[in-house]
Every structure is written in structure tokens, then in C-alpha cells.
């Protein structure tokens, strides 16, 4: 389990909502959180 960097929810690594930023994979609970991250990943890392 990992933490969604946007909302802080615990997310299983099998989540279909993922993004790769600077070689690291980030996992999200929803499409909305993924889209927020993708707009400005530096803000959340």
C-alpha cells in the first residue's frame, strides 16, 4: 500500500491511476487526483 500524494488516501499499488515523474511511479485513488498531479507534479513531490 502507498499514499496518494494529492489526498493522502492509502492506495493499493494495483491502482489503474498512476503517473511516472522523475523515474518514480506515483499511485492515485482516482482520476481526479491523477489529473491534479499531472498538471503540477513538482508541487506534490
mmCIF entry with sequence, helices, sheets and N, C-alpha, C, O atoms, coordinates in Angstrom:
data_MODEL
# 
_entry.id   MODEL 
# 
_entity.id                         1 
_entity.type                       polymer 
_entity.pdbx_number_of_molecules   1 
# 
_entity_poly.entity_id                      1 
_entity_poly.type                           'polypeptide(L)' 
_entity_poly.nstd_linkage                   no 
_entity_poly.nstd_monomer                   no 
_entity_poly.pdbx_seq_one_letter_code       
;(UNK)(UNK)(UNK)(UNK)(UNK)(UNK)(UNK)(UNK)(UNK)(UNK)(UNK)(UNK)(UNK)(UNK)(UNK)(UNK)
(UNK)(UNK)(UNK)(UNK)(UNK)(UNK)(UNK)(UNK)(UNK)(UNK)(UNK)(UNK)(UNK)(UNK)(UNK)(UNK)
(UNK)(UNK)(UNK)(UNK)(UNK)(UNK)(UNK)(UNK)(UNK)(UNK)(UNK)(UNK)(UNK)
;
_entity_poly.pdbx_seq_one_letter_code_can   XXXXXXXXXXXXXXXXXXXXXXXXXXXXXXXXXXXXXXXXXXXXX 
_entity_poly.pdbx_strand_id                 A 
# 
loop_
_entity_poly_seq.entity_id 
_entity_poly_seq.num 
_entity_poly_seq.mon_id 
_entity_poly_seq.hetero 
1 1  UNK n 
1 2  UNK n 
1 3  UNK n 
1 4  UNK n 
1 5  UNK n 
1 6  UNK n 
1 7  UNK n 
1 8  UNK n 
1 9  UNK n 
1 10 UNK n 
1 11 UNK n 
1 12 UNK n 
1 13 UNK n 
1 14 UNK n 
1 15 UNK n 
1 16 UNK n 
1 17 UNK n 
1 18 UNK n 
1 19 UNK n 
1 20 UNK n 
1 21 UNK n 
1 22 UNK n 
1 23 UNK n 
1 24 UNK n 
1 25 UNK n 
1 26 UNK n 
1 27 UNK n 
1 28 UNK n 
1 29 UNK n 
1 30 UNK n 
1 31 UNK n 
1 32 UNK n 
1 33 UNK n 
1 34 UNK n 
1 35 UNK n 
1 36 UNK n 
1 37 UNK n 
1 38 UNK n 
1 39 UNK n 
1 40 UNK n 
1 41 UNK n 
1 42 UNK n 
1 43 UNK n 
1 44 UNK n 
1 45 UNK n 
# 
_struct_asym.id          A 
_struct_asym.entity_id   1 
# 
loop_
_struct_conf.conf_type_id 
_struct_conf.id 
_struct_conf.pdbx_PDB_helix_id 
_struct_conf.beg_label_comp_id 
_struct_conf.beg_label_asym_id 
_struct_conf.beg_label_seq_id 
_struct_conf.pdbx_beg_PDB_ins_code 
_struct_conf.end_label_comp_id 
_struct_conf.end_label_asym_id 
_struct_conf.end_label_seq_id 
_struct_conf.pdbx_end_PDB_ins_code 
_struct_conf.beg_auth_comp_id 
_struct_conf.beg_auth_asym_id 
_struct_conf.beg_auth_seq_id 
_struct_conf.end_auth_comp_id 
_struct_conf.end_auth_asym_id 
_struct_conf.end_auth_seq_id 
_struct_conf.pdbx_PDB_helix_class 
_struct_conf.details 
_struct_conf.pdbx_PDB_helix_length 
HELX_P HELX_P1 AA1 UNK A 31 ? UNK A 39 ? UNK A 31 UNK A 39 1 ? 9 
HELX_P HELX_P2 AA2 UNK A 41 ? UNK A 44 ? UNK A 41 UNK A 44 1 ? 4 
# 
_struct_conf_type.id          HELX_P 
_struct_conf_type.criteria    ? 
_struct_conf_type.reference   ? 
# 
loop_
_struct_sheet.id 
_struct_sheet.type 
_struct_sheet.number_strands 
_struct_sheet.details 
AA1 ? 2 ? 
AA2 ? 2 ? 
# 
loop_
_struct_sheet_order.sheet_id 
_struct_sheet_order.range_id_1 
_struct_sheet_order.range_id_2 
_struct_sheet_order.offset 
_struct_sheet_order.sense 
AA1 1 2 ? anti-parallel 
AA2 1 2 ? anti-parallel 
# 
loop_
_struct_sheet_range.sheet_id 
_struct_sheet_range.id 
_struct_sheet_range.beg_label_comp_id 
_struct_sheet_range.beg_label_asym_id 
_struct_sheet_range.beg_label_seq_id 
_struct_sheet_range.pdbx_beg_PDB_ins_code 
_struct_sheet_range.end_label_comp_id 
_struct_sheet_range.end_label_asym_id 
_struct_sheet_range.end_label_seq_id 
_struct_sheet_range.pdbx_end_PDB_ins_code 
_struct_sheet_range.beg_auth_comp_id 
_struct_sheet_range.beg_auth_asym_id 
_struct_sheet_range.beg_auth_seq_id 
_struct_sheet_range.end_auth_comp_id 
_struct_sheet_range.end_auth_asym_id 
_struct_sheet_range.end_auth_seq_id 
AA1 1 UNK A 2  ? UNK A 3  ? UNK A 2  UNK A 3  
AA1 2 UNK A 10 ? UNK A 11 ? UNK A 10 UNK A 11 
AA2 1 UNK A 18 ? UNK A 21 ? UNK A 18 UNK A 21 
AA2 2 UNK A 24 ? UNK A 27 ? UNK A 24 UNK A 27 
# 
loop_
_atom_site.group_PDB 
_atom_site.id 
_atom_site.type_symbol 
_atom_site.label_atom_id 
_atom_site.label_alt_id 
_atom_site.label_comp_id 
_atom_site.label_asym_id 
_atom_site.label_entity_id 
_atom_site.label_seq_id 
_atom_site.pdbx_PDB_ins_code 
_atom_site.Cartn_x 
_atom_site.Cartn_y 
_atom_site.Cartn_z 
_atom_site.occupancy 
_atom_site.B_iso_or_equiv 
_atom_site.pdbx_formal_charge 
_atom_site.auth_seq_id 
_atom_site.auth_comp_id 
_atom_site.auth_asym_id 
_atom_site.auth_atom_id 
_atom_site.pdbx_PDB_model_num 
ATOM 1   N N  . UNK A 1 1  ? 0.843  -1.183 0.000   1.00 0.00 ? 1  UNK A N  1 
ATOM 2   C CA . UNK A 1 1  ? 0.000  0.000  0.000   1.00 0.00 ? 1  UNK A CA 1 
ATOM 3   C C  . UNK A 1 1  ? 0.893  1.254  0.000   1.00 0.00 ? 1  UNK A C  1 
ATOM 4   O O  . UNK A 1 1  ? 1.959  1.282  0.615   1.00 0.00 ? 1  UNK A O  1 
ATOM 5   N N  . UNK A 1 2  ? 0.428  2.264  -0.697  1.00 0.00 ? 2  UNK A N  1 
ATOM 6   C CA . UNK A 1 2  ? 1.147  3.532  -0.796  1.00 0.00 ? 2  UNK A CA 1 
ATOM 7   C C  . UNK A 1 2  ? 0.165  4.682  -0.566  1.00 0.00 ? 2  UNK A C  1 
ATOM 8   O O  . UNK A 1 2  ? -1.051 4.491  -0.570  1.00 0.00 ? 2  UNK A O  1 
ATOM 9   N N  . UNK A 1 3  ? 0.713  5.862  -0.369  1.00 0.00 ? 3  UNK A N  1 
ATOM 10  C CA . UNK A 1 3  ? -0.135 7.027  -0.108  1.00 0.00 ? 3  UNK A CA 1 
ATOM 11  C C  . UNK A 1 3  ? -0.317 7.860  -1.374  1.00 0.00 ? 3  UNK A C  1 
ATOM 12  O O  . UNK A 1 3  ? 0.653  8.176  -2.064  1.00 0.00 ? 3  UNK A O  1 
ATOM 13  N N  . UNK A 1 4  ? -1.548 8.205  -1.668  1.00 0.00 ? 4  UNK A N  1 
ATOM 14  C CA . UNK A 1 4  ? -1.861 9.115  -2.769  1.00 0.00 ? 4  UNK A CA 1 
ATOM 15  C C  . UNK A 1 4  ? -1.268 10.481 -2.393  1.00 0.00 ? 4  UNK A C  1 
ATOM 16  O O  . UNK A 1 4  ? -1.626 11.031 -1.352  1.00 0.00 ? 4  UNK A O  1 
ATOM 17  N N  . UNK A 1 5  ? -0.361 11.042 -3.223  1.00 0.00 ? 5  UNK A N  1 
ATOM 18  C CA . UNK A 1 5  ? 0.289  12.304 -2.853  1.00 0.00 ? 5  UNK A CA 1 
ATOM 19  C C  . UNK A 1 5  ? -0.642 13.513 -2.878  1.00 0.00 ? 5  UNK A C  1 
ATOM 20  O O  . UNK A 1 5  ? -0.277 14.573 -2.369  1.00 0.00 ? 5  UNK A O  1 
ATOM 21  N N  . UNK A 1 6  ? -1.813 13.384 -3.449  1.00 0.00 ? 6  UNK A N  1 
ATOM 22  C CA . UNK A 1 6  ? -2.753 14.502 -3.520  1.00 0.00 ? 6  UNK A CA 1 
ATOM 23  C C  . UNK A 1 6  ? -3.642 14.555 -2.284  1.00 0.00 ? 6  UNK A C  1 
ATOM 24  O O  . UNK A 1 6  ? -3.698 15.578 -1.602  1.00 0.00 ? 6  UNK A O  1 
ATOM 25  N N  . UNK A 1 7  ? -4.337 13.458 -1.994  1.00 0.00 ? 7  UNK A N  1 
ATOM 26  C CA . UNK A 1 7  ? -5.334 13.473 -0.922  1.00 0.00 ? 7  UNK A CA 1 
ATOM 27  C C  . UNK A 1 7  ? -4.907 12.723 0.331   1.00 0.00 ? 7  UNK A C  1 
ATOM 28  O O  . UNK A 1 7  ? -5.544 12.842 1.378   1.00 0.00 ? 7  UNK A O  1 
ATOM 29  N N  . UNK A 1 8  ? -3.820 11.942 0.225   1.00 0.00 ? 8  UNK A N  1 
ATOM 30  C CA . UNK A 1 8  ? -3.333 11.224 1.397   1.00 0.00 ? 8  UNK A CA 1 
ATOM 31  C C  . UNK A 1 8  ? -3.985 9.878  1.653   1.00 0.00 ? 8  UNK A C  1 
ATOM 32  O O  . UNK A 1 8  ? -3.649 9.202  2.625   1.00 0.00 ? 8  UNK A O  1 
ATOM 33  N N  . UNK A 1 9  ? -4.918 9.477  0.786   1.00 0.00 ? 9  UNK A N  1 
ATOM 34  C CA . UNK A 1 9  ? -5.557 8.167  0.965   1.00 0.00 ? 9  UNK A CA 1 
ATOM 35  C C  . UNK A 1 9  ? -4.548 7.048  0.739   1.00 0.00 ? 9  UNK A C  1 
ATOM 36  O O  . UNK A 1 9  ? -3.582 7.214  -0.005  1.00 0.00 ? 9  UNK A O  1 
ATOM 37  N N  . UNK A 1 10 ? -4.777 5.916  1.381   1.00 0.00 ? 10 UNK A N  1 
ATOM 38  C CA . UNK A 1 10 ? -3.967 4.735  1.148   1.00 0.00 ? 10 UNK A CA 1 
ATOM 39  C C  . UNK A 1 10 ? -4.466 4.053  -0.122  1.00 0.00 ? 10 UNK A C  1 
ATOM 40  O O  . UNK A 1 10 ? -5.663 3.815  -0.283  1.00 0.00 ? 10 UNK A O  1 
ATOM 41  N N  . UNK A 1 11 ? -3.533 3.744  -1.019  1.00 0.00 ? 11 UNK A N  1 
ATOM 42  C CA . UNK A 1 11 ? -3.875 3.199  -2.329  1.00 0.00 ? 11 UNK A CA 1 
ATOM 43  C C  . UNK A 1 11 ? -3.081 1.915  -2.564  1.00 0.00 ? 11 UNK A C  1 
ATOM 44  O O  . UNK A 1 11 ? -1.895 1.843  -2.244  1.00 0.00 ? 11 UNK A O  1 
ATOM 45  N N  . UNK A 1 12 ? -3.732 0.922  -3.115  1.00 0.00 ? 12 UNK A N  1 
ATOM 46  C CA . UNK A 1 12 ? -3.050 -0.317 -3.486  1.00 0.00 ? 12 UNK A CA 1 
ATOM 47  C C  . UNK A 1 12 ? -2.215 -0.061 -4.747  1.00 0.00 ? 12 UNK A C  1 
ATOM 48  O O  . UNK A 1 12 ? -2.639 0.683  -5.632  1.00 0.00 ? 12 UNK A O  1 
ATOM 49  N N  . UNK A 1 13 ? -1.059 -0.662 -4.827  1.00 0.00 ? 13 UNK A N  1 
ATOM 50  C CA . UNK A 1 13 ? -0.186 -0.459 -5.980  1.00 0.00 ? 13 UNK A CA 1 
ATOM 51  C C  . UNK A 1 13 ? -0.742 -1.053 -7.273  1.00 0.00 ? 13 UNK A C  1 
ATOM 52  O O  . UNK A 1 13 ? -0.142 -0.891 -8.335  1.00 0.00 ? 13 UNK A O  1 
ATOM 53  N N  . UNK A 1 14 ? -1.867 -1.729 -7.194  1.00 0.00 ? 14 UNK A N  1 
ATOM 54  C CA . UNK A 1 14 ? -2.511 -2.235 -8.409  1.00 0.00 ? 14 UNK A CA 1 
ATOM 55  C C  . UNK A 1 14 ? -3.495 -1.202 -8.976  1.00 0.00 ? 14 UNK A C  1 
ATOM 56  O O  . UNK A 1 14 ? -4.209 -1.497 -9.934  1.00 0.00 ? 14 UNK A O  1 
ATOM 57  N N  . UNK A 1 15 ? -3.539 -0.001 -8.397  1.00 0.00 ? 15 UNK A N  1 
ATOM 58  C CA . UNK A 1 15 ? -4.420 1.062  -8.879  1.00 0.00 ? 15 UNK A CA 1 
ATOM 59  C C  . UNK A 1 15 ? -4.172 1.322  -10.359 1.00 0.00 ? 15 UNK A C  1 
ATOM 60  O O  . UNK A 1 15 ? -3.032 1.284  -10.823 1.00 0.00 ? 15 UNK A O  1 
ATOM 61  N N  . UNK A 1 16 ? -5.232 1.582  -11.085 1.00 0.00 ? 16 UNK A N  1 
ATOM 62  C CA . UNK A 1 16 ? -5.072 1.876  -12.516 1.00 0.00 ? 16 UNK A CA 1 
ATOM 63  C C  . UNK A 1 16 ? -4.681 3.331  -12.754 1.00 0.00 ? 16 UNK A C  1 
ATOM 64  O O  . UNK A 1 16 ? -4.371 3.711  -13.883 1.00 0.00 ? 16 UNK A O  1 
ATOM 65  N N  . UNK A 1 17 ? -4.694 4.147  -11.702 1.00 0.00 ? 17 UNK A N  1 
ATOM 66  C CA . UNK A 1 17 ? -4.338 5.559  -11.830 1.00 0.00 ? 17 UNK A CA 1 
ATOM 67  C C  . UNK A 1 17 ? -2.905 5.759  -11.346 1.00 0.00 ? 17 UNK A C  1 
ATOM 68  O O  . UNK A 1 17 ? -2.641 5.802  -10.145 1.00 0.00 ? 17 UNK A O  1 
ATOM 69  N N  . UNK A 1 18 ? -1.988 5.879  -12.301 1.00 0.00 ? 18 UNK A N  1 
ATOM 70  C CA . UNK A 1 18 ? -0.577 6.060  -11.968 1.00 0.00 ? 18 UNK A CA 1 
ATOM 71  C C  . UNK A 1 18 ? 0.042  7.117  -12.868 1.00 0.00 ? 18 UNK A C  1 
ATOM 72  O O  . UNK A 1 18 ? -0.448 7.388  -13.965 1.00 0.00 ? 18 UNK A O  1 
ATOM 73  N N  . UNK A 1 19 ? 1.124  7.708  -12.384 1.00 0.00 ? 19 UNK A N  1 
ATOM 74  C CA . UNK A 1 19 ? 1.942  8.613  -13.182 1.00 0.00 ? 19 UNK A CA 1 
ATOM 75  C C  . UNK A 1 19 ? 3.390  8.351  -12.816 1.00 0.00 ? 19 UNK A C  1 
ATOM 76  O O  . UNK A 1 19 ? 3.707  7.980  -11.685 1.00 0.00 ? 19 UNK A O  1 
ATOM 77  N N  . UNK A 1 20 ? 4.257  8.550  -13.787 1.00 0.00 ? 20 UNK A N  1 
ATOM 78  C CA . UNK A 1 20 ? 5.687  8.435  -13.530 1.00 0.00 ? 20 UNK A CA 1 
ATOM 79  C C  . UNK A 1 20 ? 6.278  9.835  -13.623 1.00 0.00 ? 20 UNK A C  1 
ATOM 80  O O  . UNK A 1 20 ? 6.072  10.547 -14.606 1.00 0.00 ? 20 UNK A O  1 
ATOM 81  N N  . UNK A 1 21 ? 7.012  10.217 -12.588 1.00 0.00 ? 21 UNK A N  1 
ATOM 82  C CA . UNK A 1 21 ? 7.648  11.531 -12.547 1.00 0.00 ? 21 UNK A CA 1 
ATOM 83  C C  . UNK A 1 21 ? 9.055  11.352 -12.012 1.00 0.00 ? 21 UNK A C  1 
ATOM 84  O O  . UNK A 1 21 ? 9.252  10.801 -10.929 1.00 0.00 ? 21 UNK A O  1 
ATOM 85  N N  . UNK A 1 22 ? 10.027 11.817 -12.772 1.00 0.00 ? 22 UNK A N  1 
ATOM 86  C CA . UNK A 1 22 ? 11.443 11.700 -12.427 1.00 0.00 ? 22 UNK A CA 1 
ATOM 87  C C  . UNK A 1 22 ? 11.816 10.266 -12.044 1.00 0.00 ? 22 UNK A C  1 
ATOM 88  O O  . UNK A 1 22 ? 12.532 10.035 -11.069 1.00 0.00 ? 22 UNK A O  1 
ATOM 89  N N  . UNK A 1 23 ? 11.318 9.311  -12.827 1.00 0.00 ? 23 UNK A N  1 
ATOM 90  C CA . UNK A 1 23 ? 11.665 7.913  -12.650 1.00 0.00 ? 23 UNK A CA 1 
ATOM 91  C C  . UNK A 1 23 ? 10.944 7.182  -11.532 1.00 0.00 ? 23 UNK A C  1 
ATOM 92  O O  . UNK A 1 23 ? 11.199 6.000  -11.301 1.00 0.00 ? 23 UNK A O  1 
ATOM 93  N N  . UNK A 1 24 ? 10.058 7.858  -10.844 1.00 0.00 ? 24 UNK A N  1 
ATOM 94  C CA . UNK A 1 24 ? 9.310  7.241  -9.741  1.00 0.00 ? 24 UNK A CA 1 
ATOM 95  C C  . UNK A 1 24 ? 7.834  7.131  -10.117 1.00 0.00 ? 24 UNK A C  1 
ATOM 96  O O  . UNK A 1 24 ? 7.272  8.037  -10.732 1.00 0.00 ? 24 UNK A O  1 
ATOM 97  N N  . UNK A 1 25 ? 7.219  6.024  -9.744  1.00 0.00 ? 25 UNK A N  1 
ATOM 98  C CA . UNK A 1 25 ? 5.796  5.827  -10.012 1.00 0.00 ? 25 UNK A CA 1 
ATOM 99  C C  . UNK A 1 25 ? 4.976  6.306  -8.822  1.00 0.00 ? 25 UNK A C  1 
ATOM 100 O O  . UNK A 1 25 ? 5.264  5.962  -7.676  1.00 0.00 ? 25 UNK A O  1 
ATOM 101 N N  . UNK A 1 26 ? 3.952  7.103  -9.109  1.00 0.00 ? 26 UNK A N  1 
ATOM 102 C CA . UNK A 1 26 ? 3.028  7.602  -8.089  1.00 0.00 ? 26 UNK A CA 1 
ATOM 103 C C  . UNK A 1 26 ? 1.661  6.981  -8.359  1.00 0.00 ? 26 UNK A C  1 
ATOM 104 O O  . UNK A 1 26 ? 1.260  6.809  -9.510  1.00 0.00 ? 26 UNK A O  1 
ATOM 105 N N  . UNK A 1 27 ? 0.959  6.650  -7.289  1.00 0.00 ? 27 UNK A N  1 
ATOM 106 C CA . UNK A 1 27 ? -0.329 5.955  -7.374  1.00 0.00 ? 27 UNK A CA 1 
ATOM 107 C C  . UNK A 1 27 ? -1.420 6.846  -6.806  1.00 0.00 ? 27 UNK A C  1 
ATOM 108 O O  . UNK A 1 27 ? -1.203 7.570  -5.834  1.00 0.00 ? 27 UNK A O  1 
ATOM 109 N N  . UNK A 1 28 ? -2.602 6.786  -7.425  1.00 0.00 ? 28 UNK A N  1 
ATOM 110 C CA . UNK A 1 28 ? -3.696 7.681  -7.047  1.00 0.00 ? 28 UNK A CA 1 
ATOM 111 C C  . UNK A 1 28 ? -4.987 6.903  -6.834  1.00 0.00 ? 28 UNK A C  1 
ATOM 112 O O  . UNK A 1 28 ? -5.197 5.838  -7.415  1.00 0.00 ? 28 UNK A O  1 
ATOM 113 N N  . UNK A 1 29 ? -5.844 7.461  -5.989  1.00 0.00 ? 29 UNK A N  1 
ATOM 114 C CA . UNK A 1 29 ? -7.123 6.809  -5.681  1.00 0.00 ? 29 UNK A CA 1 
ATOM 115 C C  . UNK A 1 29 ? -8.159 7.056  -6.768  1.00 0.00 ? 29 UNK A C  1 
ATOM 116 O O  . UNK A 1 29 ? -9.123 6.301  -6.891  1.00 0.00 ? 29 UNK A O  1 
ATOM 117 N N  . UNK A 1 30 ? -7.965 8.116  -7.560  1.00 0.00 ? 30 UNK A N  1 
ATOM 118 C CA . UNK A 1 30 ? -8.974 8.473  -8.560  1.00 0.00 ? 30 UNK A CA 1 
ATOM 119 C C  . UNK A 1 30 ? -8.335 9.202  -9.737  1.00 0.00 ? 30 UNK A C  1 
ATOM 120 O O  . UNK A 1 30 ? -7.191 9.652  -9.666  1.00 0.00 ? 30 UNK A O  1 
ATOM 121 N N  . UNK A 1 31 ? -9.090 9.305  -10.805 1.00 0.00 ? 31 UNK A N  1 
ATOM 122 C CA . UNK A 1 31 ? -8.629 10.042 -11.986 1.00 0.00 ? 31 UNK A CA 1 
ATOM 123 C C  . UNK A 1 31 ? -8.401 11.517 -11.630 1.00 0.00 ? 31 UNK A C  1 
ATOM 124 O O  . UNK A 1 31 ? -7.456 12.138 -12.118 1.00 0.00 ? 31 UNK A O  1 
ATOM 125 N N  . UNK A 1 32 ? -9.261 12.065 -10.788 1.00 0.00 ? 32 UNK A N  1 
ATOM 126 C CA . UNK A 1 32 ? -9.153 13.469 -10.398 1.00 0.00 ? 32 UNK A CA 1 
ATOM 127 C C  . UNK A 1 32 ? -7.809 13.755 -9.717  1.00 0.00 ? 32 UNK A C  1 
ATOM 128 O O  . UNK A 1 32 ? -7.147 14.743 -10.034 1.00 0.00 ? 32 UNK A O  1 
ATOM 129 N N  . UNK A 1 33 ? -7.413 12.892 -8.786  1.00 0.00 ? 33 UNK A N  1 
ATOM 130 C CA . UNK A 1 33 ? -6.124 13.083 -8.107  1.00 0.00 ? 33 UNK A CA 1 
ATOM 131 C C  . UNK A 1 33 ? -4.974 12.960 -9.101  1.00 0.00 ? 33 UNK A C  1 
ATOM 132 O O  . UNK A 1 33 ? -4.021 13.738 -9.045  1.00 0.00 ? 33 UNK A O  1 
ATOM 133 N N  . UNK A 1 34 ? -5.056 11.996 -10.003 1.00 0.00 ? 34 UNK A N  1 
ATOM 134 C CA . UNK A 1 34 ? -4.008 11.826 -11.016 1.00 0.00 ? 34 UNK A CA 1 
ATOM 135 C C  . UNK A 1 34 ? -3.902 13.076 -11.889 1.00 0.00 ? 34 UNK A C  1 
ATOM 136 O O  . UNK A 1 34 ? -2.798 13.546 -12.165 1.00 0.00 ? 34 UNK A O  1 
ATOM 137 N N  . UNK A 1 35 ? -5.027 13.609 -12.320 1.00 0.00 ? 35 UNK A N  1 
ATOM 138 C CA . UNK A 1 35 ? -5.013 14.793 -13.177 1.00 0.00 ? 35 UNK A CA 1 
ATOM 139 C C  . UNK A 1 35 ? -4.434 15.995 -12.447 1.00 0.00 ? 35 UNK A C  1 
ATOM 140 O O  . UNK A 1 35 ? -3.687 16.773 -13.041 1.00 0.00 ? 35 UNK A O  1 
ATOM 141 N N  . UNK A 1 36 ? -4.768 16.165 -11.154 1.00 0.00 ? 36 UNK A N  1 
ATOM 142 C CA . UNK A 1 36 ? -4.188 17.252 -10.371 1.00 0.00 ? 36 UNK A CA 1 
ATOM 143 C C  . UNK A 1 36 ? -2.667 17.117 -10.317 1.00 0.00 ? 36 UNK A C  1 
ATOM 144 O O  . UNK A 1 36 ? -1.948 18.101 -10.496 1.00 0.00 ? 36 UNK A O  1 
ATOM 145 N N  . UNK A 1 37 ? -2.183 15.916 -10.075 1.00 0.00 ? 37 UNK A N  1 
ATOM 146 C CA . UNK A 1 37 ? -0.748 15.661 -10.009 1.00 0.00 ? 37 UNK A CA 1 
ATOM 147 C C  . UNK A 1 37 ? -0.100 15.949 -11.361 1.00 0.00 ? 37 UNK A C  1 
ATOM 148 O O  . UNK A 1 37 ? 0.936  16.612 -11.421 1.00 0.00 ? 37 UNK A O  1 
ATOM 149 N N  . UNK A 1 38 ? -0.689 15.463 -12.429 1.00 0.00 ? 38 UNK A N  1 
ATOM 150 C CA . UNK A 1 38 ? -0.110 15.622 -13.764 1.00 0.00 ? 38 UNK A CA 1 
ATOM 151 C C  . UNK A 1 38 ? -0.003 17.085 -14.187 1.00 0.00 ? 38 UNK A C  1 
ATOM 152 O O  . UNK A 1 38 ? 0.884  17.435 -14.965 1.00 0.00 ? 38 UNK A O  1 
ATOM 153 N N  . UNK A 1 39 ? -0.886 17.935 -13.692 1.00 0.00 ? 39 UNK A N  1 
ATOM 154 C CA . UNK A 1 39 ? -0.841 19.354 -14.011 1.00 0.00 ? 39 UNK A CA 1 
ATOM 155 C C  . UNK A 1 39 ? 0.367  20.045 -13.368 1.00 0.00 ? 39 UNK A C  1 
ATOM 156 O O  . UNK A 1 39 ? 0.912  20.998 -13.927 1.00 0.00 ? 39 UNK A O  1 
ATOM 157 N N  . UNK A 1 40 ? 0.784  19.559 -12.187 1.00 0.00 ? 40 UNK A N  1 
ATOM 158 C CA . UNK A 1 40 ? 1.891  20.223 -11.481 1.00 0.00 ? 40 UNK A CA 1 
ATOM 159 C C  . UNK A 1 40 ? 2.571  19.245 -10.520 1.00 0.00 ? 40 UNK A C  1 
ATOM 160 O O  . UNK A 1 40 ? 2.446  19.393 -9.304  1.00 0.00 ? 40 UNK A O  1 
ATOM 161 N N  . UNK A 1 41 ? 3.290  18.247 -11.051 1.00 0.00 ? 41 UNK A N  1 
ATOM 162 C CA . UNK A 1 41 ? 3.867  17.223 -10.181 1.00 0.00 ? 41 UNK A CA 1 
ATOM 163 C C  . UNK A 1 41 ? 4.879  17.770 -9.171  1.00 0.00 ? 41 UNK A C  1 
ATOM 164 O O  . UNK A 1 41 ? 4.998  17.230 -8.071  1.00 0.00 ? 41 UNK A O  1 
ATOM 165 N N  . UNK A 1 42 ? 5.594  18.810 -9.519  1.00 0.00 ? 42 UNK A N  1 
ATOM 166 C CA . UNK A 1 42 ? 6.579  19.377 -8.597  1.00 0.00 ? 42 UNK A CA 1 
ATOM 167 C C  . UNK A 1 42 ? 5.968  19.884 -7.306  1.00 0.00 ? 42 UNK A C  1 
ATOM 168 O O  . UNK A 1 42 ? 6.625  19.908 -6.266  1.00 0.00 ? 42 UNK A O  1 
ATOM 169 N N  . UNK A 1 43 ? 4.725  20.285 -7.374  1.00 0.00 ? 43 UNK A N  1 
ATOM 170 C CA . UNK A 1 43 ? 4.030  20.775 -6.171  1.00 0.00 ? 43 UNK A CA 1 
ATOM 171 C C  . UNK A 1 43 ? 3.814  19.679 -5.145  1.00 0.00 ? 43 UNK A C  1 
ATOM 172 O O  . UNK A 1 43 ? 3.735  19.956 -3.948  1.00 0.00 ? 43 UNK A O  1 
ATOM 173 N N  . UNK A 1 44 ? 3.715  18.423 -5.605  1.00 0.00 ? 44 UNK A N  1 
ATOM 174 C CA . UNK A 1 44 ? 3.358  17.310 -4.707  1.00 0.00 ? 44 UNK A CA 1 
ATOM 175 C C  . UNK A 1 44 ? 4.522  16.378 -4.391  1.00 0.00 ? 44 UNK A C  1 
ATOM 176 O O  . UNK A 1 44 ? 4.356  15.396 -3.666  1.00 0.00 ? 44 UNK A O  1 
ATOM 177 N N  . UNK A 1 45 ? 5.703  16.685 -4.934  1.00 0.00 ? 45 UNK A N  1 
ATOM 178 C CA . UNK A 1 45 ? 6.844  15.806 -4.672  1.00 0.00 ? 45 UNK A CA 1 
ATOM 179 C C  . UNK A 1 45 ? 7.891  16.497 -3.833  1.00 0.00 ? 45 UNK A C  1 
ATOM 180 O O  . UNK A 1 45 ? 8.921  15.901 -3.516  1.00 0.00 ? 45 UNK A O  1 
# 
